[in-house]
Amino acid sequence: MKRYATAIFILALALALSCELKTTTTQVPSTGEVCLQVEPASADVFVDGKFAGRASEFRDKCLELQNGRHRIMLVKPGFETYEEELYVGSAKQSLKVKLVKADKGKKK
C-alpha cells in the first residue's frame, strides 16, 4: 500500500510540474492623444521638429503620438513661438494655448 501511495504522489507531482501556468497580460496602448486648442487657429504645429499641420486641423481630431516625450511647438508669424515638452501616455491630454503677439519694438 505504501508503494501505491508513493507512486500516486510521484505521478501527481509530475502532473503538477508539467501543467502550464496561464497568465493574463493587459495590452497597454502604444499611442496617446493630444488635443489642441490654439489661438490663432492658423498657427503651424510642429512635433519633435516636424510639421504636423495647422492648429485648426486638430480642433475636432487629436494628434495621435507614440507614448513617450515629445516637443510641441506652435509657430505663427507676428506671434511669439510657443514650445512645450510633454509626456504622452495612454490618457488623452489637452493643450490650450493663446499665442502672444510679438513685441515689434523689442531689439535682439
C-alpha contacts under 8 A as a table, 3 or more apart, distances in Angstrom:
res1	aa1	res2	aa2	distance
1	M	4	Y	5.18
1	M	5	A	6.37
2	K	5	A	5.13
2	K	6	T	6.21
3	R	6	T	5.11
3	R	7	A	6.05
4	Y	7	A	4.98
4	Y	8	I	6.02
5	A	8	I	5.13
5	A	9	F	6.07
6	T	9	F	5.04
6	T	10	I	6.16
7	A	10	I	5.17
7	A	11	L	6.07
8	I	11	L	5.02
8	I	12	A	5.99
9	F	12	A	5.11
9	F	13	L	6.07
10	I	13	L	5.04
10	I	14	A	6.08
11	L	14	A	5.12
11	L	15	L	6.11
12	A	15	L	5.05
12	A	16	A	6.10
13	L	16	A	5.06
13	L	17	L	6.16
14	A	17	L	5.18
14	A	18	S	6.19
15	L	18	S	5.22
15	L	19	C	6.42
16	A	19	C	5.43
28	V	90	S	7.41
29	P	32	G	7.36
29	P	90	S	5.94
30	S	66	Q	5.92
30	S	67	N	5.60
30	S	89	G	7.92
30	S	90	S	7.25
31	T	64	E	6.49
31	T	65	L	5.36
31	T	66	Q	4.24
31	T	67	N	5.01
31	T	88	V	7.65
31	T	89	G	6.88
31	T	90	S	6.27
32	G	64	E	5.73
32	G	65	L	5.48
32	G	66	Q	6.28
32	G	67	N	6.03
32	G	88	V	5.78
32	G	89	G	5.34
32	G	90	S	4.70
32	G	91	A	6.23
32	G	92	K	6.18
33	E	62	C	5.73
33	E	63	L	5.47
33	E	64	E	4.65
33	E	65	L	6.19
33	E	88	V	7.35
33	E	90	S	7.52
33	E	91	A	7.15
33	E	92	K	4.86
33	E	93	Q	6.20
34	V	62	C	5.41
34	V	63	L	5.09
34	V	64	E	6.59
34	V	65	L	7.56
34	V	88	V	7.64
34	V	92	K	5.99
34	V	93	Q	4.76
34	V	94	S	5.56
34	V	95	L	6.98
35	C	58	F	6.58
35	C	59	R	7.17
35	C	61	K	7.06
35	C	62	C	4.34
35	C	63	L	6.18
35	C	92	K	7.47
35	C	93	Q	6.07
35	C	94	S	4.60
35	C	95	L	6.12
36	L	55	A	6.88
36	L	58	F	5.85
36	L	59	R	6.25
36	L	62	C	6.80
36	L	63	L	7.85
36	L	94	S	5.93
36	L	95	L	5.00
36	L	96	K	5.99
36	L	97	V	7.92
37	Q	41	A	7.74
37	Q	55	A	7.38
37	Q	58	F	7.70
37	Q	59	R	6.34
37	Q	94	S	7.64
37	Q	95	L	6.22
37	Q	96	K	4.61
37	Q	97	V	6.27
38	V	41	A	5.35
38	V	43	A	7.50
38	V	55	A	6.13
38	V	56	S	7.72
38	V	95	L	7.97
38	V	96	K	5.89
38	V	97	V	4.90
38	V	98	K	5.77
38	V	99	L	7.46
39	E	42	S	7.71
39	E	43	A	7.55
39	E	97	V	6.45
39	E	98	K	4.70
39	E	99	L	6.04
40	P	43	A	5.93
40	P	98	K	7.01
40	P	99	L	6.88
41	A	54	R	7.13
41	A	55	A	5.05
41	A	56	S	4.79
42	S	54	R	5.80
42	S	55	A	5.96
42	S	56	S	6.19
42	S	76	K	7.37
43	A	54	R	5.75
43	A	55	A	5.57
43	A	56	S	7.91
43	A	74	L	6.10
43	A	75	V	5.42
43	A	76	K	4.76
44	D	51	F	7.34
44	D	52	A	7.72
44	D	53	G	5.96
44	D	54	R	4.61
44	D	55	A	6.07
44	D	74	L	5.62
44	D	75	V	5.10
44	D	76	K	6.29
45	V	51	F	6.05
45	V	52	A	5.47
45	V	53	G	5.45
45	V	54	R	5.66
45	V	55	A	5.96
45	V	72	I	7.15
45	V	73	M	5.91
45	V	74	L	4.89
45	V	75	V	6.66
46	F	49	G	5.56
46	F	50	K	5.10
46	F	51	F	4.39
46	F	52	A	5.27
46	F	53	G	7.34
46	F	72	I	5.81
46	F	73	M	5.02
46	F	74	L	6.42
46	F	75	V	8.00
47	V	50	K	5.29
47	V	51	F	6.50
47	V	52	A	6.27
47	V	70	H	6.68
47	V	71	R	5.70
47	V	72	I	4.83
47	V	73	M	6.47
48	D	70	H	5.87
48	D	71	R	4.97
48	D	72	I	6.51
49	G	71	R	7.57
49	G	73	M	7.72
53	G	57	E	6.73
54	R	57	E	5.51
54	R	58	F	7.45
55	A	58	F	5.52
55	A	59	R	7.12
56	S	59	R	5.53
57	E	60	D	7.17
57	E	61	K	7.20
58	F	61	K	4.93
58	F	62	C	5.26
58	F	63	L	6.65
59	R	62	C	7.09
65	L	88	V	7.08
66	Q	88	V	7.10
67	N	87	Y	7.33
67	N	88	V	4.90
67	N	89	G	5.00
67	N	90	S	7.14
68	G	87	Y	5.34
68	G	88	V	5.18
68	G	89	G	6.63
69	R	85	E	6.82
69	R	86	L	5.62
69	R	87	Y	4.34
69	R	88	V	6.16
70	H	85	E	5.60
70	H	86	L	5.55
70	H	87	Y	6.29
70	H	88	V	7.23
71	R	83	E	6.95
71	R	84	E	5.69
71	R	85	E	4.25
71	R	86	L	6.42
72	I	83	E	5.68
72	I	84	E	5.32
72	I	85	E	6.14
72	I	86	L	7.63
73	M	81	T	7.04
73	M	82	Y	5.56
73	M	83	E	4.40
73	M	84	E	6.56
74	L	81	T	5.82
74	L	82	Y	5.08
74	L	83	E	6.51
75	V	79	F	7.38
75	V	80	E	7.39
75	V	81	T	5.02
75	V	82	Y	6.78
76	K	79	F	5.53
76	K	80	E	7.47
76	K	81	T	7.00
77	P	80	E	7.97
78	G	101	K	6.03
78	G	102	A	5.45
79	F	99	L	6.24
79	F	100	V	5.54
79	F	101	K	4.19
79	F	102	A	4.50
80	E	99	L	6.53
80	E	100	V	5.64
80	E	101	K	6.05
80	E	102	A	5.11
81	T	99	L	7.47
82	Y	99	L	6.96
88	V	91	A	7.72
88	V	93	Q	7.85
89	G	92	K	7.76
103	D	106	K	5.46
